[in-house]
Amino acid sequence: MSQDPLPPVAPSVTAELVEALSPRLRKRLDAGVAKLTARPAVREGDTVRIAVDDDTDLELHAPGGSVTSADAIRCGCLLAPDCLHRAAAASAAPVAEDTEDTEALPDETSAGTSGSTPGDAHGGRSPQPADAEAARPSAAGAATPAQLVAARAVFETAAAVLEAGADGAGAVLQAELLRAAHTARLAGLPRVAAAAVSVVNGVRAARSADPAHRLADLADALRTILGMAHRLPFATGPDLAELRGSVRQPYTPDGSLRLYGLFSEPVLTTTGYAGAVTWTADAQGRLYTVSDVAPGGPGRATGAADRAVRIGDTALTHRELSRAGLAVSGATVSPTGRLGAGAGVRAVRASGAAWSAEPLDRLWAVPVAEQVARALAGGHGLLFLDVTLAGTVREATGDRLLADCAGRMVRLAVAHDDPALPYRDNLRLLAAARGSRLRVVARLTQGPLPRALLLAAEHPARAGERVDLGLDRLQRADLPTATATPVPAPPVDEAPLHLLRRRVHQAVSGGRRVLGFADGGAGDGGRLRRVGLATAGELLDELRAAAADRSRDVFGRLLPADTDRFARAWLAAAVYTGEVDRALCAAAWGADTEVGAESVTTSR
């Protein structure tokens, strides 16, 4: 039976309902969540009704699109309001996020898995928390006492999630992290709060086998939140301002704009939001985005392309705008290039431009190495590539489309694994067009080999046409009849950093216990040192030692684990691995970036 998605629930609501449960009911919460998600849900106006059983309904009221109070979740069972059902519903629902105004994290620019719209990555206005006194900076520019307390709570709770791993981080532990996120937001740390919510979303995606889940993304989210919470007590000035973040993004006037459509991509996040984003460029090559993202699932992601863009009075759909143009007057733009849709904005349809014609042609004229360096420095992450398709290569995680780009063999992967989106089918069909020379748009992914997520491409058989690979479907009849047989991936001559990276990822998935086994990678530290990665070897040895560090009392009983030591050891290893990956990625593309991975310090 099909069912409507649950409305997003505010973090504080989920935390409040779970905290109110008795210890006995807390032990049953994960089972309650699994049972409730299997029950039919029907939306009637602002209310979603779940049939708990044949005689009992549970209702979630979301008049503004999300549930903002515990009273808005009502159950008809005899134990209500102290029943398990209310907490289970809140734990099963997406976490409410203000996707229009809340500042996103720098690593949340991917439409596939992020909790916000692509393109939202940087700052905005000063924080506007409910507790203004708690958020007011001190005269010396240091964190306030309330912010220090909130940061410590976030670190300890995130460390507990790491201790348990995604496999063991159930609804109770998730609610504790949501409580810490809410406290951080009230203390004037919206960026820390958003990072904590990202971890919860990643854990939920992992536990539910969401197609959008990637272990590396969850590891990055944990590294981000632990790193921010660890750094905040020592930060001052601009560094502290960056860690605090801002509640809202400022939209500043930008006069009149003449924009040319580039492509559209679907948005389908692990946080329960879906829609589409259309990328455009002006005559100077600056990128702007128009988005339509709201609570929903795959159906909304695929359908949003045919909805009118929300800017001015234009009737253009996202699919049409990706190939046409837009003349905007009274434009307002966020720091990341998102176009505002205020009452004073006017927009009319204009002519578009081919990728091979000005002004869009200049995007592909930028040297690839320069594009990669810009992406690694925190840019939008898009790559505009001229490639020649060369078949496919089979890797452990699936087939990759091989493409020759200026003498470098690039491995192109699908941008999202959800079967409702046509990415994977389109990639298979493109593999049959071996030898075709195409212009493509992709999103950089870090790795020791040139890799990117394929977003849009010229049609291999129809000159002048292009395909949004997450929204349009290529037809086999329009493509060459030859088939591409995947070949095994050739061996890669690279430093054995995977010995450390694998342990970092294993901890995220299975927690401390999977690293605490006696034979879990003994000798890997020495192997890393023998190939010149002395820091990596030391970090791996400390990570394994921290995982195995369990003392006993005089009666032989295990004492509580030192979660702080394990979290710090893991954080040091994760930060180091990220920096080395960045350096290897730059080298693979020939980008000129200054990254001294072996000089990364692990102490503060």
N, C-alpha and C positions, 0 to 999 in steps of 0.2 A: 504494500500500500504506500503510495506517495504521501509525503507529508510536508507541511510548511516549515521553514527553518525557524528556530527559536530566536526571539529578539535578543540583542546584546544586553548583558547585565553589567552594571557598574561594579568595579572591583570591590568597593566597600560593602556592597550588598551581599556579594558572595561570601566575603570574609565574615560578615556579621551572622549570616545564617549558619555557616559551618561552625563558627565559634560557639553558637548557642546549642549545638548538639551535645547530647550526653556522650561520655566515652564509649558506651556500648554502640550508639548509633554511628559514631565516627568510624568505628571499625567496619561498619556495613555500608559506608558511603560510596565507595567505588563500585560495589555490586549494585547499589541503588541507581547510580548514574548509568551504568550499562543497561539496566532494566528499563529505565525511563526513556533512554534514547531509542529503544526499540518500539516504543508505544506510538500510536498515531497522534499527530499534532495538526490542528486546523486553525487557521487565522481567520478571525472575524473582526474587521476594522483594526483597532489598536490592540486587540487581545488575541493571544495564542492560547488555545485550549488543548491540554493533553489528557487523554483518557488513561488514567492510572490503572483502572480496571473497569469492569462493566458497570459499576455503580458510582465510581468516584472520578471527578475531574479536577485537574490542577490548572490554574489560569495565571498567565503572565501578562500584566498590563503595561504597555509601552506607548503612552500617548505621544511622546516626542521621538519615537523610534527606538528607545532603549529603556530598560528598567532601571530606575534611579532610586528606589526605596524598597526595603524588605516587605513593606505592606502591599506592594504591587504584585507580589507572588502569593497567591491564595490557593489553599488546598481544601477539598471537601471531605477529607478523611476524618475519622474520629479523633486522631491524635493531634490534628492541627490546632494551633500553629506550631507546635513543637515536634512536628513529624519530620521524617527523613526526606519526604518528597520535595519540600520547598528547597532545601539545601542541594538536593540532587539536581533539580531543575536549573538552579543558578550555576552549578558546577558544569552542567552539560551545555549551557548556552555560551555563545561567544562573549568575550570580554568587550565591554563597551569602550570604544575609543572615539575621540573627536577627530576624525580623519581630515576635516577641513581646516582645523585650527591648531591642533597639537603638533608641536615640532616632532618630526620623525628622527630616527637615528641615521647616521651616515651610511650604515650598511643596509638600509631598508629601501633601496632604490629599485629593487627587482620586483616586477609585477607578479611573479610567481608565488613568492612566499612571504612577502613583507606584510606588515600590519597596516601599511599606509600606502598612499598613492605614489607611483614612481615619480621621481623628481623632487620630492620633499626631503631635503637632507640637511638643511642648515638653519641658521638662527632666525630670530624674530624679536618681538618686543620683550620687555622685561617681564619677569614672572608676575602673575596676578593671582596668587593662591588665596584660599578662603582665610587662612591665618596670615594676615599681612605682616604682623609683628615678627612671626617666626621666620618669614622670608627676607626681612629687611637686612641687608648686609651690614656688618659692623664697620666702624670707622676705619679699621685697618684693612678692610677688604677681605677678611677671612670668613669662613663659614660660621653661621650662627650656631649656638648650642643646640637648637632644635634640629638644624640640618645635620649636625654631627651625630646626634642620636638616631635620626632617620637613616643616615648612611650606614651606621653600624648595624641597625636592624636589617637593612637590605642585604648587607654583606653576609650576616649570619644566616639569614633565611636562604639566600642563594647558595651559600656553602652547604646548607642542609640538603638542598635539591641536588647538588653535585654529589654529596655523600651517598644519597640514595640512588642517583642515576635516574634517567627517564623511566626505566622499568619500575622503579620503586617509588617515584614521586607521584603519589596518588592525589586525590581531590583535597584531602586535608592539608597536605604540604603545599599544594598549589594555592589554596585559600590563604595560608600564612604568608606566602609571597605577595599575593594580591593585597593583603592587609598592609604589608610593608610598603608596597607601591603607593597605596592611598596615603599613608603617613608621609612618605617622601613628597608627594604632590602638595599636601597641606603645608609642608615645611618649606616650600618654594624650590623644589627640585623636580620639575616636570620631566626633564630629560632622564633622570635616574628612574623616575616612576615609569616612563615609557619603556625603558630598557627592561625593567622587572616584568612588565606585562608581556614583553616579547618572549621572555624565557617561559612564562606560563603557556603562552600560545604554542611555542615550540615543543614543550613537553606534551601538551595535549595532542598535537599533531603526531608526535612519535608514538604515543600510546594508542592512538586510534588508527594507526597505519594510513594516515592521510597521504594521498599521492603527492602532495606538495612538500611533504617532510623530507628534509635532507639533514643528515647527522652533522655535517659540517656547519650548516646554518645554525643549528642549536648550540654547537660548540662555540661559534662566534658570538651568539647572544649571551651565553654564560661568561665568556671572556670579557665581553663589553660591560656587563653589569658588575661583575666582581672587580674589574679594573677601575671603573668609575667610583664605586663605593670605597675602594682601597685608596684611591688618589685624593678624594675630596677633602679629608682632614688636613692634608698638607698643601692644598692648592690655595693660591691667592690671585688677585688681579684677573687678567684675561683667561687664565687657565681655569679659575673657579667659575667665571662667567660661562665658559664653554660647558663645564660639567653641570652647572645649574640648568642651562637651557632656557627656553621661554615657552610660555603657555600658548601664545598665538603668533602666527606669522604675520608680519606687516605687509600689507598690499600697498605699494606706493604708486602714485600716478606715473604713467609712462607715455602719455600723449597718444599719438596715432601710430598704429602699427600696420604694416603690410606683411602678412604671413603666408607661407606656402606649406601645404600639407606634406608630411614625410611618410608617416605610417601610423597605424593604430595597433595597440596590443591589449589583450584582455587582462583584467586584474582579478585574481582569484586567490585570496589569502587564507592562511590558516586561522585567521582571527574572525572569520565569518563575514568578510566583506567581499564584494564583487562588483565588476563594472568594466569600464574601458578607459584608456588614456590615449589621446591622440597627440602626437609630437608634430610640431611645426617649426619652421625656421624663418627668420627675416632675411633681408637682402645681404646682411653682413655675416650670416651664418650663425647667429645666436638662436638658441633653442628655446621654445616655449611649449607648454603643455596645457591641454584642456582635458579635464577629467570628469567622469561621472561614476562615482564609487559610493555604494550604500550597502547596508546589510543584505546578504543574499548568497546564493550558491552558484553552481555552474550555469544554470539557466540564465541568471542575470548577467554573468560574464559574457556569454555568447550573444545575448539579446541586446546588450547595451550598445553594440556597434551600430545598431539601426535606430537608436534613439537620438533625438535632436541634441546637439551640443548646448550646454548651458552657458551661453554667453550672448548678450544682446538679444535681438529679435530674429536672428538667423534661423532658418529651418533646416540647415545642414545637419546630417547625421554624422556620427564619428567616422563611419565608413566613407562617406562622401568627402568629408573634410580631409581625410588622409591623402586624397588625390586632387583636391581642389585648393582654393586659397581663401583668405579671410582678410577683410579690411576692417580694422578696429579703431574706433575713436573713443577717447576718454578711458583708455586702457589702464588697468591696475595690475601690477605684477608682484608676485612674491619674490624673495631673494633667490629661490630655486627655479624661477621661470614659469610658475603656474599662473595662468591668467585668472583674474578675478571676474566675478559675475555680478557685480554691484548694479544698482539701479541706473547709475549714470553711464554705464558701458553700452556702446552701440557697436554692432557688427553686422556686416553684409557679406554675402558671397562674392568672391573674386576668382579670377583665373588661377589655376595651379601651375606647376612647372614639373617637367620630367626630371628624374634624378640626374640625367646626363646634361641638363641645361642649367644655365644660370637662373637663380642664384644657388640652387641646391648642389650643383656640381662642385662647388668649392668645398663642401664637406668631405668629399672623397679625395680632394686634392691635398689634404693635410697628410703628411707622412704617417704611416701606420705607427711607427715607433713613438712619434710625438703624441698621437691619440692615446696610446697605451700609457705613456708617462702621465698624461693629464688625468686619465681614469684612476691610476694608482695614487695620484695626489689628492683624490677626493672629488673628482669631477663626476659628470653624469653617467659615466661608464659605457656609453654607446661607442661602437666602432663602426666606421663607414669603410667597407672593404670592397676591393675589386678582386674577385676570386675566379679560379677555374676548378670546377667540380671534378674530383678524382676518385669517386666511389666511396666506400665505407670501410671502417675499421672496427673490429669487434673488441670491446673492452669488457672488463668484469661487470660494469654497471650498465652495459647495453651497447648498441651500435652507435657509432659517431660518423657523421658525414665529413669526409676528408676534402679539403679545398686548398689549392695552391694559391697563396697570397704573396706576391712579390718574392717568390723563391722559398717561402716558409710554408710548411704543411700545417694548416690550421685544422683543429678538430672541432667541428660544430655540433652542438647538442641541442636537444629540445629545451625550450624555455620553461615548460611546465608539463608535468607528467599526467595531469588529470585527463582521463580518456574522453571527457566531454569536449575538450579542446583539440583542434586538428593538428597541433604541432607535430606529433609523432608520425601521423599518416603522411603529412606533407614532406617530412624529412625523408621518409622511405621513397617517396616518388621522386624527389630531387636527386636521390642517389642514382636513379636510372638515367639521369641526364648527364652522365659522365662526359667530360670534355666541354661542357657549356661554360661560357665565360659570363659571369653575372656580377652585378652590383648587389651587395647585401648590407643589411643593418644587423648588428649583433651586439650582445652585451658581454663585456669582458668577464671571464672567470679566472681566478688566480690558479696557477699550477706550473709545474716544471716544463710543460709543453704549451705551445700556443693553443689556447682553448677559448671558446666563446659560445654564448647561447644565441641561436639563430632566431631573429625576430621578424624580418621581412626580406624579400628578395625580388629581383626582376623575374618576370615569368620566363622560364627557359625556352618556350616555344612561341611566345607572342611578343614581338618587339613593341616596346613602349609601354607594356603593362607591367604592373608589379603586384605582389601578393603579400598581404598581411598574414603571416603564417599561423598566427593564433586565432584568426577569425575566418579567413577564406580557405576554401578547400580546392586544392589542385585536382584535376581530373586525369585519370590514367590515359584516357583517349587523346589528351592534348600533349602527351609527353612521349619521348622515344620509347620504343618497345623493348630495348635492351634492359637486362636486369643486372644489378650490381651485387656480386657475391662478397659478403664481408670477409675480410682477411684478418687473421690474428694480429693483435697489436705487436709491433716490433719491440724488442727490448730497448729500454731507455737507459742511457748512461747518465745516472744522476747520483748525487750524494744520498746515502741511505737515511734521509731524514724521516722516512716513513716509520722507522723504528720508534721514534718519539711521537710522531703524529698519531700513529695507531693507538698508543697508550692514552694519549689525550682524548681521542674519540671514544675509546673503550670506557673510560671513566664517565663520560657524559651519558653513555647508553646504559651501562650496568652498575655504575657507582664505584665506590672505593673497593668493594669486596672483589671485583674482577681483577684488580691490580694487586691484591694482597696475597695471591696464591704463591707458594714457594717457588714454583718453576715458571712464574709469569715474566718471561723476558730476561732472565738472568744472563748476563754476559753482553746484552745489547749496548750497555753503556760503554764497555770496553771497545766494542766494534766501532761505535761512533767516534771515540777518541782516536782510534787507529787511522781513521780517514780524515783526521784534522778537525772534527767537530767536537772539540773538548767541552765547550759550554753545553752542547746538546747532551753529551754523555753525563755530565754532572747533574743536569736538570732531570734526566731520566732516572738516575740513581736516587736522587732525592724524592722524586715522585713515588717510586716504588717503596722507598723506606718509609715515607709518610703514610702510604696506604697500608703497610704492614705493621705500623706502630700501634699496637694494642697492649696496654699494660693490664696486669691483674692485681686484685687486692690480696690480702693475706689468706683469704679463703679460696683463692684460685679463680674467683669470678672476674670476668672481663670488666674493666672500667670503661666509662664513656669514651668514645673515640675523640681524638683531638681534631675536630673538623676544621679548625682554623689553620693548623699546619698543613693539612691535606689541601685545603682550598688555595693557600698561598703557593704551595709547590705546584699544583695544577695550573694556577694562573701564570706563574713564571714560565712553565713549559709551553702553555698556549700562546702567550705573547711572543715568545722566542720563535715558535713554529710559524706564527703568522708573519713575522718579519722576514724569516728565511723564505717562506713561500712568495712573499712580495718581491724579494730580490731575485728569486729564480724565475718568476713570471716576467719581470723586467728584462732579464737576460734572454729569455726565450724569444721575446719579441724584438730584442735589440734596442730596448728603451733606455734612455740615459737618465737613471734615477740614482740618487745617492742613498743606499741602504746598507749599513754596516751590520749585518745580522749577527756575526760572531761577537760584536762589541755591545750587543744589547745587554744592559744590566738588569738583574733580577731583583735587586734590593732597592728600597726607597729610603 
